[in-house]
Amino acid sequence: MSHSVAPGRPESRQFDALREKLSSRTARVGVVGLGYVGLPLAVEFARAGFDTTGIDLDRRKVDAVSQGTSYIPDVPTTEVARLVADDMLRATTDFSCVAELDTINICVPTPLRKTKDPDMSYIVSAVDEIAKHLHPGMLVILESTTYPGTTEELVQPMLEAGGLKAGVDFFLAFSPERVDPGNPTFNTHNVPKVVGGVGPASTELASMLYGAAIETIVPVSSPQAAEMVKLLENTFRMVNIGLVNEIALMCDRLGLDVWEVVKAAATKPFGFMPFYPGPGLGGHCIPIDPFYLSWKAKQNGFDPRFIELAGQVNGGMPHFVVDKITDALNRHAKSVNGSTVLVLGIAYKRDIDDMRESPSLDVMALLHKKGAKVRYADPYVPTLAARAWHGGFDMQTEPLTPAAIADADCVAILTEHRTVDYDMVLNSAKLIVDTRNAIAGRHPHVFKLGAPAPVMQLETPAPRENVLA
Ligand SMILES: NC(=O)c1ccc[n+]([C@@H]2O[C@H](COP(=O)([O-])OP(=O)(O)OC[C@H]3O[C@@H](n4cnc5c(N)ncnc54)[C@H](O)[C@@H]3O)[C@@H](O)[C@H]2O)c1
């Protein structure tokens, strides 16, 4: 653990009492929202020796945790089972337990409305419930990604409505979550934690809580700075992915291979960081969070141009992929209409089961609209409900067998899960459109995003007999 104590913090009875409980690990901690962020955090707190309670409105998640089962791939079931059996971790749908807790971390969703305005309803609903049971000396930390100002402008007044003052009677902080689901190296425990509190006492207490469970703590001067840190990180990714997607479109036009170009550029030991093109942005964060910043900036009369431009380029990628598939089928004298297209990989990124905002769903819907017979294969996603995509019918994954691959007129690789045998795919498929550079080298039947089309003879339909002759 490494964190520096904020200078000039006010001493108070409440502060000292919680400080003592945190250092002796006798504090009772809570996590609201047991999803991709909340469950790993609750497990880290419990592992660190805190008596931990998770609160979620989703009865299935609460039941799963109570039975010692994990539903998040990065969290082993054995770990949840052990902590539940040791009575260090439990879950409930009932917020009344907040009255008994010393700290609470809020990890609820922050989606965008259709108009790209922030949807604060989950935060408001969770804070509403916490406010009913807020008591002196309690520490509340918001982790949900949100616009700069949320903690002090929205959460703080809701919590102070009962008469307690943040930074004095109770403590309030923002700490962005940086978890990267599926990352084998970095997890909740070893990704540095940025913390910004309402006043130095809040920052110090929040740093102590995290410091018990997380390797490195990075205090900043305010909740707003901590909120902005997260949005800078995600905007950085979104804009750089937008840039490399545009470079891919240029390479495609110029007959260059963007994968070769990025790989060579990445050998520069300073001043360059590789980003890779793909079928579009996915996930709960990168396509969404920058628009929180955009919304806040516009409210203050500032027009954030990079975010909007990157949004346009990235949003156009599924259409480009469909054009690429159309072009590839055309080379084989086939139309999209009536062709079977097997989409390989529909989770938004490799090696995980998360479908949120997956660009594969857009590509599938566009192909379906053009009359393609759309199928998919994804070892992480056994079924796809009709409501989850715009094709409007329930689907099941195809088996990843040579026969299923060979059956398709075109295999479109949209997510490159590492468990897939790409040699088998290469050898079985009639035609491949590879948007992730999953297939090494050049092959006459493989079309890559951002790379020259393979050199091949155009297949033309056999000439019709001249009926007039
Ligand atoms: N998933 C990621 O990779 C990731 C990474 C960094 C930050 N974040 C941010 O963390 C936050 C949570 O994301 P997530 O991926 O864990 O979401 P999630 O949908 O996986 O989990 C959120 C959970 O909150 C529960 N919930 C919703 N409203 C509630 C309420 N009022 N009271 C109690 N429980 C409630 C839901 O049932 C769900 O289980 C979001 O703001 C997200 O942007 C996510």
The ligand as an SDF file (V2000), in Angstrom:
LIG
                    3D

 44 48  0  0  0  0  0  0  0  0999 V2000
  -17.4050   -2.9920  -16.5750 N   0  0  0  0  0  0  0  0  0  0  0  0
  -16.2920   -2.2930  -16.6880 C   0  0  0  0  0  0  0  0  0  0  0  0
  -15.3320   -2.7370  -17.3280 O   0  0  0  0  0  0  0  0  0  0  0  0
  -16.1270   -0.9570  -16.0010 C   0  0  0  0  0  0  0  0  0  0  0  0
  -14.8450   -0.4210  -15.8900 C   0  0  0  0  0  0  0  0  0  0  0  0
  -14.6660    0.7870  -15.2560 C   0  0  0  0  0  0  0  0  0  0  0  0
  -15.7750    1.4840  -14.7860 C   0  0  0  0  0  0  0  0  0  0  0  0
  -17.0390    0.9660  -14.9240 N   0  0  0  0  0  0  0  0  0  0  0  0
  -18.1590    1.7430  -14.3850 C   0  0  0  0  0  0  0  0  0  0  0  0
  -18.5890    1.1310  -13.1710 O   0  0  0  0  0  0  0  0  0  0  0  0
  -20.0090    1.2810  -13.0340 C   0  0  0  0  0  0  0  0  0  0  0  0
  -20.6460   -0.0900  -12.8740 C   0  0  0  0  0  0  0  0  0  0  0  0
  -20.3870   -0.8380  -14.0490 O   0  0  0  0  0  0  0  0  0  0  0  0
  -20.5350   -2.4080  -14.1230 P   0  0  0  0  0  0  0  0  0  0  0  0
  -19.8790   -2.8310  -15.3890 O   0  0  0  0  0  0  0  0  0  0  0  0
  -20.1110   -3.0390  -12.8560 O   0  0  0  0  0  0  0  0  0  0  0  0
  -22.1310   -2.5340  -14.2590 O   0  0  0  0  0  0  0  0  0  0  0  0
  -23.0150   -3.8590  -14.1020 P   0  0  0  0  0  0  0  0  0  0  0  0
  -24.2630   -3.6190  -14.8650 O   0  0  0  0  0  0  0  0  0  0  0  0
  -22.1860   -5.0740  -14.3750 O   0  0  0  0  0  0  0  0  0  0  0  0
  -23.3640   -3.8850  -12.5410 O   0  0  0  0  0  0  0  0  0  0  0  0
  -24.1510   -2.9130  -11.9380 C   0  0  0  0  0  0  0  0  0  0  0  0
  -24.9940   -3.5850  -10.8740 C   0  0  0  0  0  0  0  0  0  0  0  0
  -25.7090   -2.5880  -10.1690 O   0  0  0  0  0  0  0  0  0  0  0  0
  -26.9780   -3.1150   -9.8390 C   0  0  0  0  0  0  0  0  0  0  0  0
  -27.8680   -1.9960   -9.5440 N   0  0  0  0  0  0  0  0  0  0  0  0
  -28.4230   -1.1170  -10.3950 C   0  0  0  0  0  0  0  0  0  0  0  0
  -29.1290   -0.1880   -9.7200 N   0  0  0  0  0  0  0  0  0  0  0  0
  -28.9970   -0.4920   -8.4150 C   0  0  0  0  0  0  0  0  0  0  0  0
  -29.4810    0.1010   -7.2320 C   0  0  0  0  0  0  0  0  0  0  0  0
  -30.2140    1.2170   -7.2520 N   0  0  0  0  0  0  0  0  0  0  0  0
  -29.1920   -0.4800   -6.0640 N   0  0  0  0  0  0  0  0  0  0  0  0
  -28.4420   -1.6170   -6.0130 C   0  0  0  0  0  0  0  0  0  0  0  0
  -27.9370   -2.2150   -7.1060 N   0  0  0  0  0  0  0  0  0  0  0  0
  -28.2110   -1.6510   -8.2910 C   0  0  0  0  0  0  0  0  0  0  0  0
  -27.3530   -3.9330  -11.0340 C   0  0  0  0  0  0  0  0  0  0  0  0
  -28.3370   -4.8980  -10.7260 O   0  0  0  0  0  0  0  0  0  0  0  0
  -26.0110   -4.5630  -11.4080 C   0  0  0  0  0  0  0  0  0  0  0  0
  -25.8350   -5.8130  -10.8010 O   0  0  0  0  0  0  0  0  0  0  0  0
  -20.4760    2.0410  -14.2680 C   0  0  0  0  0  0  0  0  0  0  0  0
  -20.5240    3.4140  -13.9720 O   0  0  0  0  0  0  0  0  0  0  0  0
  -19.3770    1.7700  -15.2680 C   0  0  0  0  0  0  0  0  0  0  0  0
  -19.2840    2.8130  -16.2300 O   0  0  0  0  0  0  0  0  0  0  0  0
  -17.2300   -0.2600  -15.5120 C   0  0  0  0  0  0  0  0  0  0  0  0
  1  2  1  0
  2  3  2  0
  2  4  1  0
  4  5  1  0
  4 44  2  0
  5  6  2  0
  6  7  1  0
  7  8  2  0
  8  9  1  0
  8 44  1  0
  9 10  1  0
  9 42  1  0
 10 11  1  0
 11 12  1  0
 11 40  1  0
 12 13  1  0
 13 14  1  0
 14 15  2  0
 14 16  1  0
 14 17  1  0
 17 18  1  0
 18 19  2  0
 18 20  1  0
 18 21  1  0
 21 22  1  0
 22 23  1  0
 23 24  1  0
 23 38  1  0
 24 25  1  0
 25 26  1  0
 25 36  1  0
 26 27  1  0
 26 35  1  0
 27 28  2  0
 28 29  1  0
 29 30  1  0
 29 35  2  0
 30 31  1  0
 30 32  2  0
 32 33  1  0
 33 34  2  0
 34 35  1  0
 36 37  1  0
 36 38  1  0
 38 39  1  0
 40 41  1  0
 40 42  1  0
 42 43  1  0
M  CHG  2   8   1  16  -1
M  END
$$$$
